[in-house]
Amino acid sequence: MDRKNKTLGYEQLDRMFDPKSIAIIGVAEEGFSFGRGMLLSHLSIGYAGKLYPVNRRGGTIEGMTIYPSVEDIPGPVDFAIIAVPAKYVPDAVESCLNKGAAGVEILSSGFREMGTPEGIALEEQVQAIAARGIRVLGPNCFGIYCPRSGQTLLPGPNLSREPGGVAFLSQSGGHSIDFGLIGTWRGVRFSKVVSFGNGCDLRETEMLGYLTRDPETTVICMYIEGIADGQAFVPALEAACREKPVLVIKGGLSDSGSRAAASHTASMGGKKNIWEAALRQCNAVQVADMEHMVDSSLAFSLLPHRSYLGCSIVGGGGALGIAAADAAESFGLSIPPLREDLKDSIMEILPKPGSSAANPIDVANPFVPPQTIREIILRASQDDAIDIHILVFLIYHFRAHKDVMSALKLRDFVPFREMARACREVRETTGKPVVLVMPNYRQEEEALDLEEIVRETRKEFLNAGIPVYDDVTNALRAIASVSRYHRRRTLIAEAVPAINTPGSGAAQKTSLPEQCRDSIREALRRGETSLNEYESKRVLEAYSIPVTGERVVNSIDEALSVAREIGYPVALKGSSRALTHKTEHRLIELGIKGEAALEKAYRDIEARGKGQLDGMLVQQMVRGDREFVAGLIRDPQFGPCVMFGLGGIYTEVLKDVSFRVAPLRLEDAYDMLNEIRAVKLLDEFRGKPAVDREVLARILVSLGRIGLENREISEIDVNPLIISDGRPVAVDALVVLKKD
């Protein structure tokens, strides 16, 4: 690694990724051991620094001395790989610290992931040693793969030494080696791959910060099961996504997956909807699996960094083109019709009959010469609606015609080099990229020669800087990932910073009125878990959230007096910190039009309260045409999170809600509004005015502020949030307090 690639402020980590010497602790002289495997893998991949095998028994291996201890190594040690039984690991880390090593990777398992007191205690010992100045990856990890320095994973002697821009952080060792191996033939080239396992010291947040500043890394990929500190991770992820794309596989989102993650790397999986919201909010690209990650990282590596919308599809058959058009729409892309003059021009050079110059462009047969394909794509590029081209190369058809064409070898018959050159020339001439789709439906034993040509074709196109996919859907999905990321990145760059973000220039922290503070203190003193509705609304009111006009009363006479002031019709509610779900307990009477009805409602609610009421709430009757819900939860990983969705009695049934992690930008709040399935209810319809989205968005921002600024508050439920004449009003609210 050249000096220019050193990462500012991370000199110790730089030494770990560019070590001049590595001690490998736990190398057996004979037979299999992880330590021996790591030594042989580093020799095989061509690590050029000094390797020091260590085993208390001593001996030799591959002509190298095996040192009895780290202390016996004659030279300095930059980095160490530890592969000994768990009980010996703390002493090994201590020895490396004393030797002056920058860091270690611990392959050994038997720590916190076991869930035993012994395993947890051992990991805590390692953490304590790390805190004294040595950095630790693991335990229970596969370590580092760095093509430039020649470091590799286990088993990783066959990984590529060609460096590239893709980095991968993974809690899973298996995923780290799988991604490295798949990347070798798919065309993904790596800067750094890090398997951090249990992550007792170095883990996702700090490593994300390092890779954000790493000039060698242009794309960051992550496999995460759980995080140590969600409130530190989100700003780190957001900062990374402002600089470069971050692709994330989040494991453990299902209940069963979360349990598996806990036993795998001692990680909490977290709530699916919160995690997905956090990734969207940061503009991270959530991918489903390893294939999706490889496809997307290849696109981010080779395609120009910009937004794409219109695609041309060239080649294949009519049915394939129709399927491509359907898939494009699902990914937010389009297959627009070409201009009429261009269709006529392209039709002149297409083979006849059976071809079509509409988009998708059906070339009628798979044997169209590369120069004709070049000319077709060049002409299609003149259409301003086309941003990118997808060439479908049905190479497997050549296998069936080899004998017919009297070709001795399939290689002599398939013009893959000429086709790659033609596509590269189109890109260089027009500035519009080309993506190759190469299905292969011939994988029987007799078609082994075809497999060889498929591999050579892939390599030829990749060398020309053209990404290659097995089917059109995967290609479109990858293009869409690139497009969404860059479009969203531009919007975020222009957005106002979130309130409560350092340097945002936002207003100072809101102070709750002393009356609200007294209510919270008194409720906590009594061991109560929530505020009543009136007290809850005073908290909302302090943050400029519109609420209904109302008064607390303790007698029928008071209720009658307040109702006269407010004006009929009114609503009457039983106020209780214990009976938080008023509808279920029948503590609400709406649309009360006169004094007799109010007196009856008062007595009825009083009876249903069964002595658990702390008063009655006389409230202005808000007539609205739509009901939504807004709220706050305190997630164990991410802290305060804001929720918005369809409200009223349908909230729990339809579960049409969206989430964001506080603090929120106004743009985050607008995104929440647009994500619910019932988003059209916010628009004008049936003579009802459109909802004032800005007021609604500011309510969501304010809820996030309440959570960040008031740690005593655990949850807030505003349901319903009624739309009256287009403006939202909090008609009912509940503030839940932290039990501790």
N, C-alpha and C positions, 0 to 999 in steps of 0.2 A: 504494500500500500504506500503510495507516494505521500510525501509530506503535505502536499496540497489537499489531500483527502482527509487529513486529520480534522476531527470534529471539535469545534470550539467549546471549551468547558467540559469536555468528556475525555480528558487525556487518559484516565485509568481504563475506561472502556475501549479506547483506541488501542491500548496495549493488549487488551484481551483479543481484539480482532486482528491484530498484526503482531503476534508474538515472535520474538527472535529465538525463543527457546520454550519448550513445553515439557513439563514433567508429567509422566503418565503413571499413576500410582495404582498398583494392583496388576502388574504384568506378570503372567505366569511364564516360566521358561519353556514349558511344554503344555500340550493340550489346549482346550478352549477356555478362555476367560474374556470378559469384556475389555479388560485392560490390554490383553494381548491383541484382541481384535482391533482396538483403537490404534495401537502402535502400528500394526501391519497396514491398516487403512491409510494412515498418514504417510507411511512409506510409499504405498501404492499410488496415492493421488499426487504425490510429488511435493510434499511439504519440504521447503528448503532450509528451514531453521534447524536448531539443535533439538534432538529428542532425547529425553532422559527417562528410561524405564526404571520403575521403582518397585521392589518387592523385598520384604524383610529377609527372605531366604537368599537373596543375591542371585548370581549366575550370569549367563549371557544369552542374548537372543539376536539373531541376524547380525552377528559380529559385534554387537553393542553390549557394554557392561550394564547389568541390572544392579542398581544401587540399593543397598539395604534400607536407606531412609532418604528423605528429602535433604536432610542436613548433610548427607554424604556427597551430594551432587557438587562437582567441582566449580561450576560456573553459575551465573545468575539465572533465575527462572522468572519468565514473564507471566506464564500461565500454566495451570495444572488441570489434568483430567483425573478425577478420583473414581475408581471402580473397585471398592473394597466393601466388605460387609458393613451394614449401617453402624454397628457399634464402634467401628474404628474410624468412622468419617470425621467426627469432631477433632480428633488428634491429628488427622491428615490435614485438615483445613488450618489448624493452628500452626503446623510445621510450614505450610506454604506461606502463611502470614509472616512468620519469623524469617522466611527466606526472601521476603520482599516481592512475592508474586503480586501482580495486579489483581488477579482473580482466579477462580476455579470453576469448573463445571462438575457437578456431582451426578454420575450416572446411577449410583446406588439407590435402591428403593428400601422401604421399611421405615418410613417416617410418618408424617402427619396423615398421609393418604391411607394408612392402615387403620386410623381411628383408635389406636391403642394409647394408653398413657405413656408407654415406653417410647413409641414412635414420635409422639408429640414432644416429649422431653428432649429427645435427640435433635429434633429439628430446631427447638428453641436454643439448644447449645450452639448449633451452627449459626443461628441468627445472632447470638451474642458475640461470637467471634467475628462475624462479618461486620458488626457495628464498630469494631476496633480498627477497620481500615482495609479489609480485603473484600472484593465483590464476589458474590456467589450466584451461579446459575444452578437451579435445581433445588433440592435433590429430586430424584425420580425423573430425570430428563435425558435427552439424547445429545444436548450440547450445541455446538456451533459448527455451521458449514459456511466457509468464506472462501470462494474461489480464488480471489486475488492473493490471499495469504497461504492458501493450501490447507486450511483446516477443514476437517470433515466430520460428519456424524457417523454413528454406528448403526447399521452397516452402510458405509458410504464410500468405498473405494472407487466406485464407478460413476460418481457424480462429475459433472462437467467442471473443468477448470476455467472455462470462458466466463469472465465476469460480465454482469449486466446491471440493470437498475432495479430489479424486483427484490424486496426484502420480505421475509416471512417470520412473524413472531407466533409461536405456537405453544400452548400448554400441552399438546399431545406430541410425543416423540414420533409416533407412527405417522401422523400427518406431515411432520417436518421431512421425514425421509421420503414419503410418498410424493410430496410436492416436488422435492428435489429431483427424484427419478422421472416423474412425468414431465417436468420442465425440460429435462435433457433432450427428449425427442419431440416435444411440442413446440420448442423454440423459446421458452421462457428462460432468461438468463438472470442469475441472482447476484446481488451485492452481498447479502448476509441472510442466513437462515438461523434462527435461534429457537431451540426447544428449551423452555424454562421450567417445565414440570410443575412442582409444588410452588415454586416462586417464593422461597423464604426470604430472599433479598431482592435481587433484580427480577422484575416482572413487567407486566404489560405497560404500565403508565410511564415509568422511567425509560424503558426501552423505546417506547413510542416517541418520547421527547428526543432521544438520541438519534433515531432514524429520521425524524423530521429535519434535523440539522445536518444529517449526513449527506454530503454532496454526491456521494456515489449512488445513493438510493433515490429513485424517481417514483416508485410505486411501493406502497406498504400493504402487505397482506397479513391478516391476523386470524388465528383460530383461538377463540376464547371460550372457556367454560364458566369461569367466575372471575370477579375482580376484587382486589383488596380494598380499594377506596373509590367508590363510584363518583364521589364529588370531586376527586382529583382527576379521575380518568376522563370525565366528560370535557373539561376545558382542554386537557391534553389532546384528546381526539379532535376537538373542534379546531385547535391550533394546527394540528397536523393536516387536517383536510383543507385548510386554507392554503397550504403550501403544496400539497401533492395528494393524489388519490389514495384513500385507505379502503381496502376491501376486507370485509369481516364475515367469517363464519362464526355464528354464535351457537355453541353446543349447549345442551341442557335446557332448552326452552320448554319442552314438554315435561310433565310430571315425572315420567319414567326416565327421561333424559337427564333431568335434574338430579334424580337419585343416583344415576350412573356416574354423573360428573362428580358428585360428592365422594364416591368411592374411588374415582379415578385420580383426581388431583385435589381432593379436599376442598372443592369449590362449590359455592352456592350458584345454582343456575340462574335464579332471578325470574321475575315475571316476564312473560313473553311480550305482552303489549308495552310494558315500560322499556324493555330493551330495544324493541324495534323502533319505538318513538325516539329514544336517545340517539340511535344510529342515524335516523332520518334528520333529526335536529342538527347533528354535527356535519351532515352531508357525507357520511360514510356510506360506502356501497355494500349493502348486505347481500351476501351470496349464500346459496342454499347448501352447496356441497363442494367437494374438491374439483369436480369437473367444471362447475360454474366458476370457481375461482381461477382455474387455469385459463378458461376461455376469456374471462374478463381481464386478467392481468396481461395476457397476450395482446388484447386490443389496446389497453392503456399503454403498453410498451411500444407498439408499432404504429398506431394511428395518430395523426395530428391531433393535438389537444384543442378541441373545439366542439361546439354543439352540432349535431346532425339531425336532420328531419327526413328529407326526401332521399329514397334509395332507388337505384335501378337494379333490376335482376336480369342478368344476361345468361342464357343457356338453360339447360334442363328442359322439361316438358311443360305443357299447359297446366296439368294438375299441380305440379310442383310450384309453379308460379302463383296459382290461386292460394295454395297453402301458405306460401311466403307472404302474400298480401295480407291474409288473415292474421298471421303471426306478427307482422310489422305493426299493425294497428294495436294489438294487445300490448306492445312494448312502447307505444307512444311514437312510433315511426310511421312513415307513409310510403307507398309505392305510387307516386303520382303519374298520371298519363303524360307522355311526352308531347311537346309542341307538335302541331300538325306538320310543319315544314320539316322538322327533324324526323318524324315518323316516316314521311315520304322518302327522305334522304337515306334512312337506314334500310327501308324496304328494298331500295335499289340494289343493295349489296347482300341481302339475305338470300340463302339458298331457297329454291322453290321446288315443290309446293310445301304447304304445311307450316310455314314460318309466320311470325307476327311481329310487327314493329311496335306494337303497344307495349307499355311497361306493365308486367314483365315482358322482356323481349325473348320470344321463343325462336331459337335458331334452327329448329326442325330436326337437326341431327347432331350427334356429338362429335362429328369429324370436321367441323368448320375450321379452316386454317387459322393459325394464330394471328396473321396479319389482318384477316377479315374481322376477327374478334377485336383486335386493336382499333380498327377503323370504326366499328360499331360503338365501342365505348367512347372513343374520341367524339363522335357526333352526339351521343347522348349527353356528354359533359357540357355541351353548349347550352343545355337547358338549365336556367338558374334554379329551378325547383329541385334539381338533383345535387345532393351533397356528397354522395358516396356510392360506389358501384360494388355489387356482389356478383362475381362470376361463378357459375355452377359448372364444374368440369366433371362430366360423367365418365371418368377415366376407365371404369370397369367395362364399358362397352367395347373398348379397344381389345380386351382379352378375347372376346368372341370373334373378332374379325382378324385376328392375327394370321390364322391359317388361310383365310379367304384372300388376304392381301399378300400372301407368300412371304411374310416377314419371318426371318430366322429367329430374331429375338424381339421380345415385346418392347425393349428399350429403343430399338431401331424404328419402331412404328409409332410410338407415342411422342408427340412434339412438346414435352413438358418444359424443356429449356426455353424453346422459342415462345411458349405461352407465358412463362414467367417474365421473360424479357419484354414482351409486348405490354404486359400489365404494368411493369415498372416504368416503361416509356410513357404510358398514359398518365400515371401519377406525376411524373416529372414534368410533363407537358402542360397538364391542366391544373395541377394542385389538388385534384380530387382523388382520394385514396381508393384503392381496390382491395377487396377482401375475396379470398378464394374459398369456395365450398366444394369439398371433394368427397362425396359419398362413396362408400365401397360396399356393395352388396354381394360381392363375390369373395367369400372367405373359406370356400371349400379347399380341400387338400390339393386339388388339381390346379388351383389358381395361386399357388405360392409365388410364381413369377410376377403376378399382378401386385402382390403385397410389397415386393421389392421396389416396383415402380412407384407405388403410392408413397413409400418412404422417401424415395429419391425426389419425387415431385414436391413433397412437403418441404424437404430441405432446400430445394432450388428456390421455391417461392419465399421461404423464410429468409434466405440469404439476400433476396431482393427487397426485403423489408415489408413483405406482404403477409398478413396473418392468415392462417389456414384453419378451417373448421370442417367437421364431419357432416354437419347438416345446416340447413338455412336457419332454422329456429335458433340454434346456439349462436350462430353468427349475428343474427339480429339482436338477440339478447345482450351480447357483448357490446355491440355498437350502441345500443340504448343505454347501457351503463355508462359508457364514456360520455355520451351526449348529456344525460341527466346530471352527471357530476359537474361538468363544466358549465352548464346552464345555471345550476344552483350555486356554484362557486361564485359566478359573476353577481348574482342577486345578493348573496351574503356579503360580498365585498362592498356593495353599495348600501347595505342596511345600517340602520342606527344600532349601536351596541346595546346589548341587553341591560336592563336596569339591574343594579347590584353587581355589575361586572366592573372590576378595577379599570379605571381610565375611561369609563363610559360617559363621564360628564353628566350623569343623571342626578336627579334630586337627592338630597340627603335622606337618610333612613327616616321612615315615618315613626313617630312615637305614638303608641296607643294612649288614648286619654286615660287619666288616672282611674276613672270609673271602670273602664275595661280591665285595667290591671287589678283593681280591687276585686272584680268579679272572678277573675282567673285565680288569684291568690286564695280567695275565700272558698272557691270550689275545690281547689287542690287540698286546702286545709281540712275540708270535710271528707276528703277521700272520694269526691265525685269525679266522674270521667268526662263530663261535658258541661257546656254552658246551655242555658235555656235559649229559646228562639230570640227573645228580645236582646239578651246579652250578646248572642252570636251576631246579630245584625249590627250592633254597635261596633263590633270589630270590623265588619265589612265597611260600614259607613266611614270609619277612620281612614280607610284606604280609597275613599271616593267611589265605592261601589254603590250604585243606586238601590235603595231598599224602599219598602212600603212605609207609609206613614202609620204610626201605631202607638199605643200606650198600654202599660201594664196597669191592671185594676185588681182590686181585692174585694169588691162587693158589687151587687147588682146596681146600686145607686151610682157608683163610680162608672160602671160600664155604660149606663144610660147617659150620663153626663158627657163622657168621651164620645159616644156615638153621635150625640147632637153636634159636637164640635166638628167631627170628621165628616158627617153627613151620610145618611143612608143611601144605598145599602152598605152594610159592613160585614166583615168576617169576624168570628169569635173563635179563639183557640185556647185550649188548656195549655198553660205554660208549665213545663216540667223538665228537670235535668235527668230524671230517671226514665220517663216514658218518652224516648227520643223519636219513635215512629208514631206520630200523632194520628195518621190515617188508620193504622191498624187498631189503635185503641179508641177510635171514634171520638177524638178530641177536637174535631174541626166542624164548624157549622158555617156555611158560606151563603152569601146573598141574603142576609137578614135585612128585612125591609121596614121593620117597625119595632116599637118598644115592647109590645107583647111577645113578639117572636124572639126578641133579644133576651127577655127574662126567661122564657122557656128554654132557650138554647143554653143560657148560663147554668140553670139548674141541672139540665141533662148532662152537660160536660162535667160539672162538678161531681155528679154521681158516678160517672164513668171513670173519673180520675182516682177514685178509691183512696182519697187522702194523700195522693202523691203529687198533687199540684202545688206550685209555689205562686200561683196567681192566674189571672186570665189576661189574654191579649186581645184588645179591640183594635181591629186593623181596617184600613181603607180597603174597599173591595176593588181589586184590579181585574179588569176585564181584558183578556188578551186572546189572540188567535193562534198562538204557537207557544209550546213549552219546551224549554231546554234544561239541561242540568250542567252545572259547573262545580268543580271541587278541587280539593287538595288532598293528597296522601303523602305520607312520609315513608318512602321506600327504603328498605334496610340497606340497599347498595348505593342508590343514587340520591337519597335524601328527599327534599320536597319535590313533588311532581304534580303538575296541574292536569285536570281532566275536563273535557267538554263533550257533550253529546245530546242526543235526543232525550228529553226529560219527561216529567210527570209519571204517570203510572206505567209507562212503557220502558223506563230506564233499564230495569233488571231483566225484562223479557227480551227486548231487542238487542241490548248491549251494543248500541251504535255510538261508540265513544272513541275519542282520540286522546293522546297523552303527550306531554312534553316535560322535560326536566327543568326545574327552575335554576337560574333565572331565565326569563323568556325575553327575546326581542319581540317587537310588535309583529314582525314578519313570521315568527314562530307561531304566534297566536292566530294570525290569518291562516297559516297552514293547517292548524288544528280545525278551524272552521271548515276548511275545504275538504278535509279528510273523511268527515262522517258521510255515511251513505245517504242520509237525508239532507244533504247540503242544499238542495233546491228549495227547501223550506225557508232558507234565508233570503231568497229572492222574492220579488213581487209576484203574487199569484192570487187569482180569484178576487181581485179588487183590493187585496190587502197590501199595504206598503212593504217595501223591502226592509229587512232588518238593518239597523245602523251597525254595520260590521265594525266600525272603529270603536264604538262604545263597548261592543261585545268583546273585541280583542283586548281592550284596555282592562276590562274586568279580569280576563285570564292572566294578564301580566301582573295585575295587582294581587291576585291570589298567590302567585309565585312569590311575590315580595313578602306577603304575610308569612308564608312558610319559612323563608330565609331569615326574616327578622324577628321571629317569635318562636323560639325553640320549645316553648311550653305547649304549642299547638301541634297536635298530631294529625288531625284530619279536619277538613271543612266540606260540608255538603250543602250546596245551594240548589234546592230542587222543590218547586219549579222555579226556573228563571223565565218569567213570563214576558212575552213580547207584546207590548201595548202601544199601539200607534207607531210601530216600527222600533221602539226603544225597549231594551231589556230592563226588567225590574226584578230584584231578588224578593220573592214573595215568601219563601220559607228558607231557613238556614239553620245549620247545626255545626257548632265548633266542638270537636272532640279534643280532649287534653291528653298529654302524655302521662302515662300511669306512674312513671318514675319521677 
